Amino acid sequence: DTAVSQTPKYLVTQMGNDKSIKCEQNLGHDTMYWYKQDSKKFLKIMFSYNNKELIINETVPNRFSPKSPDKAHLNLHINSLELGDSAVYFCASSQGTPGGTGELFFGEGSRLTVL
Amino acid sequence: TQLLEQSPQFLSIQEGENLTVYCNSSSVFSSLQWYRQEPGEGPVLLVTVVTGGEVKKLKRLTFQFGDARKDSSLHITAAQPGDTGLYLCAGGGGNKLVFGAGTILRVKS
């Protein structure tokens, strides 16, 4: 069983479209995250949820809207996609509060390409 | 804003060579983690260090946390092609983990 699974793995879409990425973790963790990795491999946190509550909301355009229906799921919806949104989006989970010493478990990533 | 700088950005070496990757910051971190990421996959944790001056060994990999908890290093002895990947350091503290920009390591056989 995959610990952190996200779908789809690949997304190719036109500018202006709306898309969603889903994430599920079966580790029983309290905290889930969305990270964006750009073409230079820089991994930047976007959002963090702890027990379904938004904890971290970095300076991300409001076209990005995370939703956590329960603590095992964290989805990411993106409206009006722009070229600059092209990146690999990683979902991750950890036990305990963000920023602690807990290990982050990452999904395999969802590569988004906006044409 | 806490920032972590990693050096070098890219390293290409022959199998059997030794190497060191550095992770530096002007900020103090309560902990520091090292992850390795292979193409098409998410990062995987290698080690967490929490005490200034701490040294941890994982087979041929040696990790050190600076005394002031502002920097860390990863030393690989006798690198192998299987060590190829992106190495990321991440500093903990506050309410989030901050990642460095990574070091891409390529080990040629």
Backbone of each chain as ProteinMPNN parsed JSONL, in Angstrom:
{"seq_chain_A": "DTAVSQTPKYLVTQMGNDKSIKCEQNLGHDTMYWYKQDSKKFLKIMFSYNNKELIINETVPNRFSPKSPDKAHLNLHINSLELGDSAVYFCASSQGTPGGTGELFFGEGSRLTVL", "coords_chain_A": {"N_chain_A": [[0.832, -1.204, 0.0], [0.566, 2.175, -0.88], [1.918, 4.85, 0.964], [1.509, 7.669, 0.896], [-0.504, 8.867, -1.467], [-1.084, 10.391, -4.578], [-3.109, 11.853, -7.076], [-3.862, 13.211, -10.313], [-0.846, 11.714, -11.732], [0.286, 12.986, -13.848], [-0.519, 16.013, -15.517], [-1.735, 17.763, -18.165], [-2.639, 20.769, -19.505], [-4.625, 23.537, -20.746], [-3.99, 27.065, -20.605], [-5.937, 28.99, -18.359], [-7.753, 27.05, -17.731], [-9.362, 25.005, -15.153], [-8.154, 22.876, -12.594], [-7.79, 19.903, -10.566], [-5.97, 18.291, -7.932], [-5.619, 15.31, -6.169], [-5.052, 13.977, -2.898], [-4.141, 11.383, -0.684], [-3.481, 9.935, 2.474], [-2.413, 7.056, 4.229], [-1.282, 6.744, 6.661], [-2.113, 7.569, 9.089], [-1.47, 10.068, 9.962], [-1.447, 13.414, 11.419], [-0.997, 15.771, 10.112], [-0.953, 17.39, 6.976], [0.405, 18.403, 3.797], [0.918, 20.675, 1.049], [3.367, 21.008, -1.375], [5.292, 22.895, -3.719], [7.368, 22.215, -6.427], [9.693, 23.726, -8.363], [11.141, 24.226, -11.675], [13.809, 24.4, -11.126], [14.158, 22.704, -9.095], [13.557, 23.638, -6.595], [11.933, 23.336, -3.561], [8.992, 24.368, -2.278], [6.896, 25.275, 0.398], [3.347, 25.343, 0.293], [0.784, 25.03, 1.49], [-0.432, 23.936, 4.704], [-2.141, 21.582, 6.637], [-3.536, 20.735, 9.743], [-5.114, 18.248, 11.354], [-7.421, 18.753, 9.751], [-7.529, 21.494, 9.837], [-6.495, 24.624, 8.538], [-3.179, 25.502, 8.733], [-0.821, 26.57, 7.731], [-0.497, 29.001, 5.275], [1.031, 29.955, 2.748], [2.378, 32.681, 0.748], [0.481, 32.336, -1.561], [-1.214, 32.53, -4.668], [-4.738, 33.313, -4.662], [-6.017, 31.721, -6.429], [-5.401, 29.193, -5.936], [-6.787, 26.665, -4.08], [-6.929, 24.823, -1.252], [-8.398, 21.83, 0.115], [-9.527, 19.98, 2.848], [-11.187, 17.293, 3.478], [-11.167, 15.336, 5.433], [-8.809, 14.117, 7.904], [-7.165, 12.447, 6.509], [-7.109, 13.139, 3.908], [-6.167, 15.551, 1.472], [-6.854, 17.889, -0.792], [-6.13, 19.744, -3.785], [-7.185, 22.487, -5.513], [-7.018, 24.281, -8.489], [-7.652, 27.286, -9.986], [-8.199, 28.992, -13.116], [-5.708, 28.507, -14.594], [-2.253, 29.36, -15.048], [0.698, 29.936, -17.059], [2.937, 29.998, -15.402], [2.255, 28.314, -13.388], [3.061, 25.83, -13.966], [4.685, 23.029, -12.795], [5.977, 20.62, -10.414], [3.832, 19.224, -8.148], [3.793, 18.372, -4.823], [2.344, 16.288, -2.438], [2.395, 15.818, 1.058], [2.801, 14.202, 4.263], [2.864, 14.257, 7.868], [3.517, 13.247, 11.248], [2.328, 14.908, 14.138], [2.938, 18.413, 14.815], [3.473, 20.913, 12.246], [6.83, 21.746, 11.221], [8.17, 20.552, 13.243], [10.237, 17.832, 14.414], [9.351, 15.709, 13.059], [9.219, 13.218, 10.498], [8.736, 13.928, 7.083], [6.542, 12.481, 4.84], [6.411, 11.948, 1.51], [4.314, 12.113, -1.403], [4.362, 10.802, -4.793], [4.342, 12.907, -6.461], [2.769, 15.31, -8.649], [2.902, 16.158, -11.868], [2.38, 19.123, -13.354], [1.597, 20.627, -16.346], [1.192, 23.558, -18.026], [-0.132, 24.816, -20.909]], "CA_chain_A": [[0.0, 0.0, 0.0], [1.319, 3.419, -0.926], [1.643, 5.613, 2.175], [0.93, 8.933, 0.451], [-0.78, 8.711, -2.895], [-1.692, 11.568, -5.165], [-3.545, 11.662, -8.453], [-3.122, 12.353, -11.23], [0.613, 11.871, -11.734], [0.581, 13.959, -14.897], [-1.639, 16.866, -15.917], [-1.394, 18.724, -19.208], [-3.872, 21.518, -19.703], [-4.492, 24.851, -21.359], [-4.122, 28.252, -19.744], [-7.303, 29.411, -18.088], [-8.561, 25.929, -17.232], [-9.335, 24.677, -13.717], [-7.773, 21.481, -12.382], [-7.652, 19.47, -9.175], [-5.075, 17.184, -7.592], [-6.095, 14.703, -4.932], [-4.022, 13.324, -2.089], [-4.625, 10.573, 0.427], [-2.422, 9.245, 3.222], [-2.937, 5.963, 5.065], [-0.324, 6.609, 7.765], [-2.723, 8.033, 10.331], [-0.831, 11.328, 10.365], [-2.334, 14.544, 11.702], [-0.672, 16.961, 9.323], [-0.726, 17.196, 5.541], [1.009, 19.582, 3.163], [1.174, 20.778, -0.389], [4.603, 21.682, -1.754], [5.496, 23.108, -5.152], [8.772, 22.118, -6.823], [9.827, 24.366, -9.667], [12.065, 23.592, -12.624], [15.145, 24.386, -10.524], [14.08, 21.718, -8.012], [13.325, 24.255, -5.302], [10.708, 22.811, -2.956], [8.447, 25.435, -1.45], [5.617, 24.921, 0.996], [2.203, 26.163, -0.093], [-0.243, 24.928, 2.526], [-0.343, 22.851, 5.663], [-3.339, 21.354, 7.419], [-3.389, 19.873, 10.904], [-6.467, 17.803, 11.725], [-8.371, 19.421, 8.854], [-7.489, 22.95, 9.98], [-5.41, 25.275, 7.821], [-2.156, 26.021, 9.633], [0.109, 27.388, 6.944], [-0.969, 29.445, 3.975], [2.091, 30.842, 2.285], [1.906, 33.686, -0.205], [0.053, 31.616, -2.754], [-2.387, 33.201, -5.251], [-5.985, 32.715, -4.204], [-6.5, 30.752, -7.426], [-5.121, 27.877, -5.358], [-7.627, 26.45, -2.901], [-6.837, 23.479, -0.688], [-9.549, 21.383, 0.9], [-9.246, 18.769, 3.6], [-12.471, 16.757, 3.967], [-10.837, 14.626, 6.672], [-7.356, 14.282, 8.102], [-6.427, 11.561, 5.611], [-7.197, 13.658, 2.54], [-5.937, 16.973, 1.226], [-6.933, 18.118, -2.224], [-5.705, 21.077, -4.231], [-7.888, 22.935, -6.711], [-6.385, 25.465, -9.07], [-8.504, 27.972, -10.967], [-7.588, 29.911, -14.097], [-4.29, 28.143, -14.642], [-1.318, 30.222, -15.764], [1.927, 29.253, -17.474], [3.836, 29.916, -14.258], [1.819, 27.261, -12.456], [3.702, 24.573, -14.363], [5.607, 22.592, -11.742], [5.568, 19.36, -9.797], [3.179, 19.485, -6.866], [3.944, 17.235, -3.925], [1.602, 16.175, -1.199], [3.195, 15.164, 2.1], [2.165, 14.134, 5.571], [3.75, 14.0, 9.0], [2.845, 13.162, 12.537], [2.646, 16.058, 14.959], [2.735, 19.737, 14.231], [4.457, 21.287, 11.22], [8.046, 22.394, 11.699], [8.831, 19.761, 14.271], [11.278, 16.913, 13.931], [8.734, 14.568, 12.411], [9.574, 12.947, 9.109], [7.746, 14.183, 6.043], [6.377, 11.419, 3.859], [5.945, 12.594, 0.29], [3.774, 11.36, -2.516], [5.261, 10.739, -5.951], [4.284, 14.173, -7.182], [1.875, 15.487, -9.801], [3.553, 17.113, -12.771], [1.402, 19.956, -14.049], [2.119, 21.413, -17.465], [0.175, 24.479, -18.547], [0.265, 25.227, -22.276]], "C_chain_A": [[0.864, 1.249, 0.0], [0.93, 4.282, 0.259], [0.946, 6.94, 1.842], [0.731, 8.817, -1.06], [-1.49, 9.949, -3.419], [-2.007, 11.288, -6.63], [-4.073, 12.976, -9.014], [-1.615, 12.584, -11.128], [1.041, 12.913, -12.766], [-0.697, 14.708, -15.27], [-1.12, 17.8, -16.996], [-2.675, 19.447, -19.563], [-3.581, 22.885, -20.306], [-4.597, 25.945, -20.302], [-5.588, 28.585, -19.56], [-8.198, 28.302, -17.558], [-8.45, 25.809, -15.718], [-8.992, 23.195, -13.581], [-7.658, 21.186, -10.892], [-6.657, 18.328, -9.06], [-5.543, 16.649, -6.248], [-4.959, 14.0, -4.205], [-4.667, 12.584, -0.93], [-3.431, 9.963, 1.139], [-3.06, 8.218, 4.155], [-2.019, 5.701, 6.262], [-0.912, 7.037, 9.109], [-2.126, 9.337, 10.837], [-1.849, 12.439, 10.565], [-2.164, 15.693, 10.726], [-0.402, 16.591, 7.877], [-0.309, 18.506, 4.907], [0.866, 19.513, 1.642], [2.454, 21.582, -0.582], [4.631, 21.833, -3.262], [6.994, 23.026, -5.432], [8.921, 22.667, -8.233], [10.898, 23.665, -10.511], [13.5, 23.546, -12.097], [15.194, 23.485, -9.295], [13.861, 22.33, -6.639], [11.949, 23.857, -4.778], [10.166, 23.849, -1.973], [7.074, 25.054, -0.902], [4.534, 25.89, 0.525], [1.189, 26.208, 1.056], [0.093, 23.79, 3.486], [-1.649, 22.785, 6.44], [-2.989, 20.428, 8.579], [-4.783, 19.519, 11.386], [-7.551, 18.618, 11.023], [-8.378, 20.944, 8.985], [-6.281, 23.53, 9.259], [-4.444, 25.911, 8.806], [-1.224, 26.97, 8.913], [-0.547, 27.723, 5.615], [0.057, 30.457, 3.5], [1.53, 31.809, 1.245], [1.613, 33.022, -1.54], [-1.153, 32.354, -3.332], [-3.683, 32.523, -4.817], [-6.665, 31.878, -5.281], [-6.285, 29.315, -6.932], [-5.984, 27.705, -4.11], [-7.506, 25.004, -2.436], [-8.132, 23.141, 0.043], [-9.196, 20.073, 1.572], [-10.554, 18.239, 4.169], [-12.315, 15.944, 5.254], [-9.32, 14.581, 6.777], [-6.523, 13.357, 7.23], [-6.385, 12.075, 4.176], [-6.922, 15.154, 2.499], [-5.872, 17.17, -0.28], [-6.53, 19.548, -2.546], [-6.424, 21.405, -5.524], [-7.237, 24.225, -7.203], [-7.29, 26.044, -10.149], [-7.664, 28.79, -11.934], [-6.079, 29.697, -14.214], [-3.478, 29.074, -15.521], [-0.059, 29.426, -16.097], [2.866, 29.02, -16.288], [3.432, 28.885, -13.221], [2.432, 25.913, -12.805], [4.785, 24.215, -13.357], [5.221, 21.181, -11.35], [5.022, 19.694, -8.424], [3.248, 18.213, -6.025], [3.017, 17.378, -2.724], [2.506, 15.461, -0.198], [2.38, 15.091, 3.386], [3.215, 13.907, 6.64], [2.908, 13.879, 10.256], [3.224, 14.387, 13.364], [2.485, 17.349, 14.204], [3.807, 20.05, 13.192], [5.679, 21.943, 11.848], [8.755, 21.637, 12.794], [9.862, 18.827, 13.671], [10.685, 15.715, 13.217], [9.115, 14.443, 10.953], [8.411, 13.309, 8.203], [7.733, 12.994, 5.097], [5.731, 12.054, 2.623], [5.27, 11.601, -0.648], [4.751, 11.411, -3.679], [5.24, 12.014, -6.781], [3.289, 14.142, -8.332], [2.486, 16.568, -10.68], [2.484, 17.833, -13.58], [2.098, 20.761, -15.137], [0.989, 22.254, -18.028], [0.667, 25.022, -19.883], [-0.369, 26.553, -22.673]], "O_chain_A": [[1.793, 1.364, 0.799], [-0.257, 4.44, 0.543], [-0.077, 7.282, 2.436], [1.691, 8.686, -1.82], [-2.39, 10.484, -2.772], [-1.271, 10.585, -7.322], [-4.665, 13.771, -8.283], [-1.171, 13.547, -10.504], [2.027, 13.626, -12.578], [-1.786, 14.139, -15.332], [-0.17, 18.549, -16.766], [-3.682, 18.818, -19.885], [-2.432, 23.324, -20.364], [-5.212, 25.764, -19.252], [-6.383, 28.476, -20.494], [-9.266, 28.565, -17.006], [-7.583, 26.412, -15.086], [-9.473, 22.363, -14.35], [-7.458, 22.082, -10.072], [-6.518, 17.508, -9.968], [-5.825, 17.405, -5.318], [-4.025, 13.494, -4.826], [-5.597, 13.072, -0.288], [-2.478, 9.522, 0.497], [-4.092, 8.468, 4.778], [-1.98, 4.596, 6.804], [-0.271, 6.879, 10.147], [-2.265, 9.67, 12.014], [-2.938, 12.433, 9.99], [-3.077, 16.496, 10.536], [0.285, 15.611, 7.587], [-0.626, 19.584, 5.41], [0.714, 18.444, 1.051], [2.612, 22.675, -0.039], [4.073, 21.015, -3.994], [7.794, 23.682, -4.765], [8.343, 22.135, -9.181], [11.473, 22.655, -10.106], [14.311, 22.748, -12.566], [16.168, 23.507, -8.543], [13.963, 21.637, -5.627], [10.936, 24.02, -5.459], [10.802, 24.163, -0.967], [6.207, 24.576, -1.634], [4.77, 27.089, 0.378], [0.796, 27.278, 1.521], [0.788, 22.833, 3.144], [-2.193, 23.81, 6.85], [-2.243, 19.462, 8.417], [-5.548, 20.397, 11.783], [-8.484, 19.106, 11.659], [-9.158, 21.613, 8.308], [-5.176, 22.996, 9.355], [-4.832, 26.754, 9.614], [-0.883, 28.038, 9.422], [-1.079, 26.853, 4.924], [-0.029, 31.648, 3.801], [0.347, 31.755, 0.908], [2.375, 33.128, -2.501], [-2.033, 32.766, -2.577], [-3.722, 31.307, -4.626], [-7.77, 31.379, -5.07], [-6.89, 28.366, -7.431], [-5.911, 28.517, -3.188], [-7.926, 24.078, -3.131], [-8.855, 24.017, 0.518], [-8.638, 19.169, 0.95], [-10.989, 18.684, 5.231], [-13.238, 15.88, 6.067], [-8.621, 14.965, 5.839], [-5.297, 13.469, 7.21], [-5.698, 11.504, 3.329], [-7.371, 15.916, 3.355], [-4.961, 16.686, -0.951], [-6.582, 20.437, -1.696], [-6.292, 20.688, -6.516], [-6.947, 25.132, -6.423], [-7.646, 25.36, -11.108], [-6.559, 29.223, -11.608], [-5.287, 30.605, -13.96], [-3.926, 29.518, -16.578], [0.212, 28.384, -15.5], [3.506, 27.973, -16.187], [4.181, 28.613, -12.282], [2.334, 24.962, -12.029], [5.692, 25.006, -13.1], [4.266, 20.613, -11.879], [5.679, 20.37, -7.633], [2.826, 17.137, -6.449], [2.926, 18.432, -2.095], [3.294, 14.595, -0.577], [1.405, 15.819, 3.569], [4.314, 13.428, 6.36], [1.766, 14.333, 10.323], [4.361, 14.849, 13.28], [1.961, 17.377, 13.09], [4.914, 19.516, 13.251], [5.578, 22.611, 12.876], [9.833, 22.04, 13.231], [10.303, 19.023, 12.539], [11.41, 14.806, 12.811], [9.308, 15.442, 10.259], [7.252, 13.033, 8.513], [8.777, 12.555, 4.614], [4.641, 12.622, 2.698], [5.606, 10.417, -0.681], [5.832, 11.989, -3.57], [6.04, 12.172, -7.704], [3.008, 13.091, -8.908], [2.577, 17.732, -10.291], [1.777, 17.226, -14.384], [3.063, 21.481, -14.879], [-0.041, 21.73, -18.452], [1.745, 25.61, -19.972], [-0.141, 27.039, -23.78]]}, "seq_chain_B": "TQLLEQSPQFLSIQEGENLTVYCNSSSVFSSLQWYRQEPGEGPVLLVTVVTGGEVKKLKRLTFQFGDARKDSSLHITAAQPGDTGLYLCAGGGGNKLVFGAGTILRVKS", "coords_chain_B": {"N_chain_B": [[12.612, 35.897, 7.212], [13.452, 32.506, 7.041], [16.246, 31.111, 5.475], [17.83, 28.57, 3.581], [20.902, 27.741, 2.282], [22.349, 25.735, -0.15], [25.301, 24.035, -1.124], [27.628, 22.312, -3.263], [25.613, 23.355, -6.129], [25.448, 21.51, -8.094], [26.964, 18.39, -8.663], [29.252, 16.271, -10.126], [30.72, 13.225, -10.127], [33.197, 10.563, -10.084], [32.66, 7.082, -9.56], [33.518, 5.84, -6.37], [34.799, 8.071, -5.406], [35.037, 10.598, -2.811], [32.754, 12.938, -1.27], [31.419, 16.116, -0.226], [28.547, 17.798, 0.834], [27.073, 20.929, 1.466], [25.074, 22.815, 3.774], [23.805, 25.822, 4.592], [22.915, 28.533, 6.775], [21.777, 31.725, 7.997], [20.164, 31.67, 10.063], [19.012, 30.138, 13.105], [18.177, 26.777, 13.566], [15.845, 24.491, 14.976], [15.979, 21.873, 14.364], [17.38, 19.734, 11.842], [16.957, 18.308, 8.708], [17.846, 15.839, 6.287], [17.084, 14.976, 2.998], [16.685, 12.659, 0.267], [16.035, 12.741, -3.151], [14.857, 10.965, -5.882], [14.639, 10.802, -9.483], [11.349, 11.434, -10.636], [10.135, 10.751, -8.289], [9.077, 11.343, -4.863], [10.774, 13.243, -2.257], [12.786, 11.453, 0.147], [13.283, 10.812, 3.53], [16.517, 10.931, 4.971], [17.958, 11.469, 7.345], [17.588, 12.945, 10.624], [18.791, 15.621, 12.495], [19.263, 17.055, 15.688], [20.705, 18.188, 17.754], [23.177, 20.608, 18.469], [26.334, 20.193, 16.967], [26.005, 17.519, 16.626], [26.644, 14.314, 15.224], [25.786, 12.019, 12.78], [25.719, 8.753, 11.437], [25.084, 6.946, 8.481], [25.536, 4.193, 7.083], [27.605, 4.721, 4.433], [27.262, 7.398, 4.572], [27.722, 10.442, 6.254], [26.484, 12.685, 8.529], [26.446, 15.983, 9.764], [25.611, 18.342, 12.237], [25.919, 21.746, 12.705], [27.626, 23.406, 15.435], [26.343, 25.735, 16.267], [23.874, 25.313, 15.282], [23.194, 26.291, 12.772], [24.068, 25.35, 10.431], [24.843, 22.545, 8.288], [26.319, 19.466, 7.21], [26.798, 16.989, 4.703], [28.493, 14.121, 4.179], [29.749, 11.878, 1.848], [31.22, 8.808, 1.543], [33.271, 7.032, -0.697], [31.566, 7.101, -3.101], [28.753, 5.746, -4.867], [27.076, 4.704, -7.903], [24.39, 4.383, -7.237], [23.974, 6.358, -5.401], [23.276, 8.569, -6.722], [21.255, 11.42, -7.168], [18.942, 13.963, -5.972], [19.825, 15.944, -3.321], [18.452, 17.216, -0.462], [18.399, 19.647, 2.057], [16.635, 20.454, 5.036], [15.294, 22.759, 7.244], [13.992, 22.886, 10.516], [11.595, 24.477, 12.675], [9.665, 26.972, 14.303], [6.621, 26.947, 12.582], [6.962, 25.418, 10.336], [8.746, 23.503, 7.844], [11.659, 24.4, 6.232], [13.044, 24.253, 3.073], [16.23, 23.759, 1.489], [17.74, 24.679, -1.691], [18.767, 22.461, -2.864], [21.126, 19.892, -3.877], [22.299, 18.506, -6.763], [23.438, 15.374, -7.338], [25.561, 13.418, -9.242], [26.78, 10.298, -9.874], [29.193, 8.7, -11.597], [29.811, 5.596, -13.215]], "CA_chain_B": [[12.416, 34.618, 6.5], [14.583, 31.61, 7.174], [16.708, 30.599, 4.195], [18.901, 27.592, 3.623], [21.662, 27.704, 1.037], [23.09, 24.498, -0.323], [26.386, 24.065, -2.106], [27.402, 22.943, -4.557], [24.3, 23.107, -6.715], [25.555, 20.321, -8.93], [28.218, 17.675, -8.449], [29.386, 15.075, -10.944], [31.962, 12.592, -9.706], [33.386, 9.168, -10.448], [32.423, 6.083, -8.522], [34.646, 5.65, -5.475], [35.26, 9.34, -4.845], [34.342, 11.134, -1.641], [32.216, 14.268, -1.522], [30.7, 16.761, 0.88], [27.523, 18.768, 0.46], [26.908, 21.85, 2.587], [23.782, 23.462, 3.943], [24.129, 26.94, 5.478], [21.885, 29.538, 7.01], [22.083, 32.729, 9.02], [19.166, 31.439, 11.108], [19.153, 28.946, 13.937], [17.086, 25.827, 13.401], [15.719, 23.552, 16.086], [16.359, 20.567, 13.84], [17.71, 19.784, 10.431], [16.763, 17.027, 8.066], [18.36, 15.629, 4.931], [16.264, 14.105, 2.175], [17.177, 12.361, -1.073], [14.952, 12.615, -4.116], [15.228, 10.367, -7.158], [13.756, 11.304, -10.555], [10.002, 10.901, -10.702], [9.66, 10.358, -6.971], [9.132, 12.366, -3.838], [11.925, 13.136, -1.351], [12.728, 10.453, 1.212], [14.132, 11.238, 4.636], [17.728, 10.178, 5.288], [18.347, 11.643, 8.745], [17.224, 14.169, 11.347], [19.723, 15.982, 13.571], [18.59, 18.045, 16.534], [21.607, 18.764, 18.748], [24.357, 21.252, 17.914], [27.525, 19.357, 17.005], [25.64, 16.112, 16.46], [27.109, 13.597, 14.033], [25.092, 10.751, 12.583], [26.235, 7.982, 10.296], [24.152, 6.032, 7.831], [26.425, 3.456, 6.175], [28.694, 5.548, 3.908], [26.873, 8.803, 4.679], [27.94, 11.043, 7.561], [25.771, 13.954, 8.641], [26.866, 16.762, 10.923], [24.874, 19.564, 12.527], [26.86, 22.7, 13.257], [27.498, 23.698, 16.864], [25.368, 26.817, 16.457], [22.632, 24.849, 14.642], [22.878, 27.114, 11.611], [24.586, 24.745, 9.225], [24.965, 21.098, 8.329], [27.03, 18.903, 6.07], [26.584, 15.577, 4.367], [29.701, 13.583, 3.559], [29.582, 10.525, 1.314], [32.488, 8.114, 1.315], [33.253, 6.019, -1.769], [30.253, 7.229, -3.739], [28.331, 4.723, -5.81], [26.034, 5.197, -8.817], [23.107, 4.391, -6.527], [23.858, 7.582, -4.59], [22.814, 9.637, -7.613], [19.947, 11.968, -6.827], [18.884, 15.337, -5.467], [19.928, 15.953, -1.868], [17.808, 18.411, 0.064], [18.383, 19.839, 3.503], [15.411, 21.128, 5.461], [15.413, 23.238, 8.612], [12.739, 22.931, 11.263], [11.468, 25.529, 13.685], [8.436, 27.688, 13.979], [5.548, 26.031, 12.225], [7.148, 24.801, 9.03], [10.057, 23.018, 7.435], [12.151, 25.193, 5.111], [13.968, 23.453, 2.28], [17.247, 24.374, 0.661], [17.493, 24.521, -3.129], [19.173, 21.123, -3.266], [22.362, 19.57, -4.601], [22.125, 17.367, -7.673], [24.644, 14.545, -7.351], [25.614, 12.373, -10.258], [27.947, 9.44, -9.682], [29.407, 7.94, -12.827], [30.516, 4.315, -13.011]], "C_chain_B": [[13.665, 33.76, 6.639], [14.951, 31.061, 5.808], [17.826, 29.608, 4.419], [19.587, 27.583, 2.273], [22.46, 26.419, 0.967], [24.175, 24.69, -1.372], [27.111, 22.725, -2.108], [25.984, 22.657, -5.07], [24.305, 21.805, -7.494], [26.93, 19.711, -8.74], [28.216, 16.415, -9.3], [30.736, 14.439, -10.639], [32.02, 11.153, -10.202], [33.089, 8.273, -9.243], [33.69, 5.919, -7.683], [35.184, 6.926, -4.846], [34.446, 9.705, -3.605], [33.801, 12.517, -1.977], [31.539, 14.802, -0.258], [29.752, 17.807, 0.312], [27.238, 19.622, 1.694], [25.534, 22.509, 2.571], [23.977, 24.56, 4.987], [22.979, 27.926, 5.604], [22.389, 30.569, 8.011], [21.123, 32.567, 10.206], [19.485, 30.172, 11.889], [17.935, 28.055, 13.72], [17.049, 24.869, 14.588], [16.068, 22.133, 15.646], [16.695, 20.729, 12.374], [17.576, 18.382, 9.856], [17.44, 17.022, 6.699], [17.462, 14.62, 4.231], [17.008, 13.817, 0.865], [15.973, 12.142, -1.98], [15.496, 12.034, -5.411], [14.233, 10.82, -8.213], [12.393, 10.633, -10.532], [9.423, 10.47, -9.358], [9.705, 11.536, -6.011], [10.374, 12.192, -2.973], [11.686, 12.097, -0.264], [13.731, 10.854, 2.286], [15.338, 10.313, 4.812], [18.021, 10.253, 6.792], [17.75, 12.93, 9.306], [18.275, 14.41, 12.42], [19.108, 17.121, 14.364], [19.54, 18.757, 17.505], [22.814, 19.397, 18.066], [25.581, 20.361, 18.057], [27.26, 17.878, 16.764], [26.173, 15.551, 15.148], [26.338, 12.285, 13.952], [25.641, 10.069, 11.344], [25.169, 7.021, 9.805], [24.956, 5.339, 6.752], [27.549, 4.382, 5.698], [28.398, 7.042, 4.007], [27.08, 9.283, 6.114], [27.324, 12.437, 7.555], [26.256, 14.681, 9.89], [26.007, 18.019, 11.03], [25.85, 20.522, 13.183], [26.589, 23.003, 14.728], [26.419, 24.738, 17.147], [24.014, 26.497, 15.84], [22.199, 25.77, 13.505], [23.327, 26.448, 10.315], [24.716, 23.238, 9.412], [25.755, 20.647, 7.111], [26.688, 17.439, 5.927], [27.829, 15.107, 3.631], [29.417, 12.163, 3.094], [30.96, 9.961, 1.004], [32.302, 7.078, 0.215], [31.898, 5.984, -2.467], [30.009, 6.137, -4.768], [27.251, 5.284, -6.725], [24.656, 5.267, -8.166], [22.912, 5.595, -5.631], [23.358, 8.753, -5.426], [21.425, 10.099, -7.218], [20.062, 13.413, -6.4], [18.882, 15.267, -3.953], [19.423, 17.289, -1.349], [17.993, 18.482, 1.57], [17.127, 20.64, 3.843], [15.526, 21.487, 6.932], [14.064, 23.353, 9.282], [12.769, 23.995, 12.336], [10.28, 26.367, 13.333], [7.375, 26.67, 13.61], [5.741, 25.399, 10.855], [8.593, 24.371, 8.82], [10.454, 23.82, 6.2], [13.204, 24.392, 4.376], [15.019, 24.322, 1.603], [16.961, 24.071, -0.802], [17.992, 23.19, -3.666], [20.522, 21.053, -3.958], [22.087, 18.351, -5.461], [23.453, 16.628, -7.748], [24.521, 13.494, -8.438], [26.906, 11.59, -10.07], [28.076, 8.541, -10.898], [30.208, 6.674, -12.545], [31.649, 4.164, -14.011]], "O_chain_B": [[14.782, 34.214, 6.392], [14.085, 30.598, 5.064], [18.658, 29.769, 5.312], [18.936, 27.436, 1.238], [23.161, 26.058, 1.913], [23.998, 25.401, -2.361], [27.203, 22.07, -1.07], [25.261, 21.83, -4.516], [23.304, 21.091, -7.55], [27.934, 20.42, -8.666], [27.302, 15.594, -9.214], [31.779, 15.051, -10.869], [31.026, 10.6, -10.675], [33.249, 8.665, -8.086], [34.797, 5.864, -8.219], [35.934, 6.876, -3.871], [33.344, 9.204, -3.381], [34.323, 13.193, -2.864], [31.149, 14.052, 0.637], [30.11, 18.589, -0.568], [27.169, 19.117, 2.814], [24.928, 22.727, 1.522], [24.283, 24.265, 6.143], [22.19, 28.124, 4.681], [23.316, 30.306, 8.777], [21.26, 33.248, 11.222], [20.144, 29.261, 11.389], [16.8, 28.533, 13.695], [18.087, 24.488, 15.13], [16.414, 21.291, 16.474], [16.344, 21.726, 11.744], [18.028, 17.403, 10.45], [17.585, 18.058, 6.051], [17.125, 13.569, 4.776], [17.839, 14.607, 0.415], [15.021, 11.449, -1.62], [16.469, 12.54, -5.971], [13.105, 11.184, -7.883], [12.294, 9.411, -10.422], [8.34, 9.888, -9.304], [10.29, 12.579, -6.303], [10.967, 11.114, -2.954], [10.56, 11.884, 0.185], [14.878, 11.191, 1.99], [15.209, 9.088, 4.804], [18.297, 9.238, 7.432], [17.449, 13.87, 8.571], [18.611, 13.497, 13.175], [18.508, 18.036, 13.799], [19.204, 19.823, 18.022], [23.412, 18.789, 17.179], [25.843, 19.832, 19.137], [28.193, 17.078, 16.706], [26.157, 16.214, 14.111], [26.249, 11.539, 14.927], [25.977, 10.709, 10.348], [24.46, 6.381, 10.582], [25.051, 5.835, 5.629], [28.377, 4.789, 6.513], [29.205, 7.862, 3.57], [26.67, 8.621, 7.067], [27.613, 13.256, 6.683], [26.452, 14.07, 10.94], [25.716, 18.673, 10.028], [26.541, 20.143, 14.128], [25.461, 22.872, 15.202], [25.682, 24.641, 18.128], [23.105, 27.326, 15.875], [21.009, 26.004, 13.296], [23.005, 26.924, 9.226], [24.702, 22.727, 10.532], [25.846, 21.36, 6.111], [26.341, 16.753, 6.889], [28.174, 15.641, 2.578], [28.904, 11.343, 3.856], [31.754, 10.573, 0.291], [31.314, 6.345, 0.193], [31.183, 4.982, -2.429], [30.927, 5.67, -5.442], [26.575, 6.245, -6.359], [23.847, 6.126, -8.516], [21.806, 5.836, -5.148], [23.05, 9.815, -4.885], [20.532, 9.29, -6.965], [21.136, 14.012, -6.456], [18.031, 14.603, -3.362], [19.903, 18.351, -1.746], [17.771, 17.5, 2.277], [16.628, 21.41, 3.022], [15.818, 20.632, 7.768], [13.107, 23.856, 8.694], [13.83, 24.366, 12.839], [9.919, 26.463, 12.16], [7.25, 25.637, 14.267], [4.782, 24.896, 10.269], [9.513, 24.807, 9.511], [9.691, 23.914, 5.239], [14.155, 23.904, 4.987], [14.752, 25.455, 1.2], [16.054, 23.301, -1.119], [17.68, 22.822, -4.798], [20.992, 22.028, -4.545], [21.692, 17.298, -4.961], [24.465, 17.187, -8.17], [23.522, 12.783, -8.538], [27.996, 12.161, -10.104], [27.197, 7.731, -11.192], [31.148, 6.674, -11.75], [32.355, 3.156, -13.998]]}, "name": "protein", "num_of_chains": 2, "seq": "DTAVSQTPKYLVTQMGNDKSIKCEQNLGHDTMYWYKQDSKKFLKIMFSYNNKELIINETVPNRFSPKSPDKAHLNLHINSLELGDSAVYFCASSQGTPGGTGELFFGEGSRLTVLTQLLEQSPQFLSIQEGENLTVYCNSSSVFSSLQWYRQEPGEGPVLLVTVVTGGEVKKLKRLTFQFGDARKDSSLHITAAQPGDTGLYLCAGGGGNKLVFGAGTILRVKS"}
